[in-house]
Amino acid sequence: MKKVLVGLFAIIILGFGILGYTEMNNDTNEIVDENSHSTTIKL
């Protein structure tokens, strides 16, 4: 049971790490895509 929990925990951490990494790299693109209204304020 512990191995399953550790495995799930590792997968969750890896998933968040990959998401955070891609968001850091595509910061400007994400802002333009998601918040089209706030781009005028930020730019």
N, CA and C atoms as a LAMMPS dump frame, in Angstrom:
ITEM: TIMESTEP
0
ITEM: NUMBER OF ATOMS
129
ITEM: BOX BOUNDS ff ff ff
-5.0000000000000000e+02 5.0000000000000000e+02
-5.0000000000000000e+02 5.0000000000000000e+02
-5.0000000000000000e+02 5.0000000000000000e+02
ITEM: ATOMS id mol type element x y z
1 1 1 N 0.832 -1.21 0
2 1 2 C 0 0 0
3 1 3 C 0.866 1.26 0
4 2 1 N 1.961 1.218 0.76
5 2 2 C 2.837 2.397 0.807
6 2 3 C 3.449 2.68 -0.553
7 3 1 N 3.818 1.627 -1.285
8 3 2 C 4.429 1.828 -2.606
9 3 3 C 3.45 2.512 -3.548
10 4 1 N 2.173 2.155 -3.46
11 4 2 C 1.164 2.775 -4.328
12 4 3 C 1.045 4.256 -4.003
13 5 1 N 1 4.588 -2.706
14 5 2 C 0.885 5.991 -2.299
15 5 3 C 2.107 6.782 -2.739
16 6 1 N 3.29 6.208 -2.547
17 6 2 C 4.524 6.892 -2.956
18 6 3 C 4.528 7.098 -4.47
19 7 1 N 4.077 6.096 -5.217
20 7 2 C 4.028 6.211 -6.672
21 7 3 C 3.077 7.311 -7.115
22 8 1 N 1.886 7.345 -6.514
23 8 2 C 0.928 8.399 -6.849
24 8 3 C 1.491 9.769 -6.508
25 9 1 N 2.123 9.868 -5.346
26 9 2 C 2.71 11.137 -4.908
27 9 3 C 3.766 11.607 -5.898
28 10 1 N 4.615 10.669 -6.348
29 10 2 C 5.67 11.017 -7.306
30 10 3 C 5.062 11.484 -8.63
31 11 1 N 4.006 10.804 -9.085
32 11 2 C 3.361 11.186 -10.349
33 11 3 C 2.763 12.582 -10.231
34 12 1 N 2.127 12.865 -9.089
35 12 2 C 1.52 14.191 -8.893
36 12 3 C 2.596 15.265 -8.902
37 13 1 N 3.703 15.013 -8.184
38 13 2 C 4.796 15.998 -8.131
39 13 3 C 5.37 16.213 -9.527
40 14 1 N 5.585 15.127 -10.268
41 14 2 C 6.119 15.245 -11.629
42 14 3 C 5.155 16.028 -12.516
43 15 1 N 3.871 15.739 -12.392
44 15 2 C 2.876 16.447 -13.198
45 15 3 C 2.899 17.936 -12.928
46 16 1 N 2.917 18.312 -11.638
47 16 2 C 2.959 19.735 -11.299
48 16 3 C 4.267 20.362 -11.756
49 17 1 N 5.361 19.615 -11.648
50 17 2 C 6.657 20.138 -12.084
51 17 3 C 6.664 20.435 -13.57
52 18 1 N 6.103 19.507 -14.364
53 18 2 C 6.064 19.708 -15.815
54 18 3 C 5.147 20.884 -16.149
55 19 1 N 3.993 20.966 -15.478
56 19 2 C 3.065 22.07 -15.731
57 19 3 C 3.717 23.401 -15.388
58 20 1 N 4.37 23.467 -14.233
59 20 2 C 5.038 24.701 -13.824
60 20 3 C 6.136 25.085 -14.783
61 21 1 N 6.877 24.091 -15.257
62 21 2 C 7.983 24.356 -16.189
63 21 3 C 7.463 24.925 -17.507
64 22 1 N 6.408 24.304 -18.043
65 22 2 C 5.867 24.786 -19.314
66 22 3 C 5.234 26.162 -19.14
67 23 1 N 4.601 26.416 -17.991
68 23 2 C 3.988 27.725 -17.772
69 23 3 C 5.053 28.802 -17.66
70 24 1 N 6.185 28.48 -17.032
71 24 2 C 7.273 29.448 -16.934
72 24 3 C 7.826 29.77 -18.32
73 25 1 N 7.948 28.761 -19.175
74 25 2 C 8.509 28.97 -20.51
75 25 3 C 7.528 29.694 -21.428
76 26 1 N 6.248 29.399 -21.304
77 26 2 C 5.243 29.995 -22.195
78 26 3 C 4.436 31.062 -21.468
79 27 1 N 5.11 31.838 -20.611
80 27 2 C 4.401 32.81 -19.787
81 27 3 C 3.654 33.82 -20.646
82 28 1 N 4.344 34.424 -21.608
83 28 2 C 3.72 35.469 -22.419
84 28 3 C 2.594 34.886 -23.263
85 29 1 N 2.8 33.696 -23.827
86 29 2 C 1.767 33.081 -24.658
87 29 3 C 0.528 32.766 -23.833
88 30 1 N 0.727 32.268 -22.617
89 30 2 C -0.416 31.905 -21.789
90 30 3 C -1.217 33.144 -21.407
91 31 1 N -0.504 34.234 -21.104
92 31 2 C -1.207 35.465 -20.736
93 31 3 C -2.065 35.931 -21.911
94 32 1 N -1.495 35.89 -23.114
95 32 2 C -2.232 36.347 -24.299
96 32 3 C -3.441 35.449 -24.538
97 33 1 N -3.254 34.129 -24.402
98 33 2 C -4.34 33.198 -24.703
99 33 3 C -5.445 33.259 -23.652
100 34 1 N -5.06 33.253 -22.364
101 34 2 C -6.061 33.112 -21.317
102 34 3 C -6.696 34.453 -20.949
103 35 1 N -5.872 35.492 -20.753
104 35 2 C -6.383 36.773 -20.267
105 35 3 C -6.191 37.837 -21.335
106 36 1 N -7.023 37.797 -22.359
107 36 2 C -6.857 38.743 -23.459
108 36 3 C -7.147 40.168 -23
109 37 1 N -7.986 40.324 -21.97
110 37 2 C -8.322 41.666 -21.494
111 37 3 C -7.184 42.256 -20.675
112 38 1 N -6.541 41.44 -19.857
113 38 2 C -5.504 41.961 -18.966
114 38 3 C -4.189 42.206 -19.699
115 39 1 N -4.054 41.702 -20.939
116 39 2 C -2.804 41.927 -21.668
117 39 3 C -2.63 43.409 -21.963
118 40 1 N -3.728 44.097 -22.241
119 40 2 C -3.623 45.528 -22.542
120 40 3 C -3.089 46.274 -21.325
121 41 1 N -3.497 45.846 -20.122
122 41 2 C -3.017 46.489 -18.896
123 41 3 C -1.547 46.145 -18.675
124 42 1 N -1.189 44.865 -18.861
125 42 2 C 0.183 44.436 -18.58
126 42 3 C 1.151 44.968 -19.628
127 43 1 N 0.707 45.046 -20.892
128 43 2 C 1.59 45.533 -21.944
129 43 3 C 1.415 47.032 -22.077
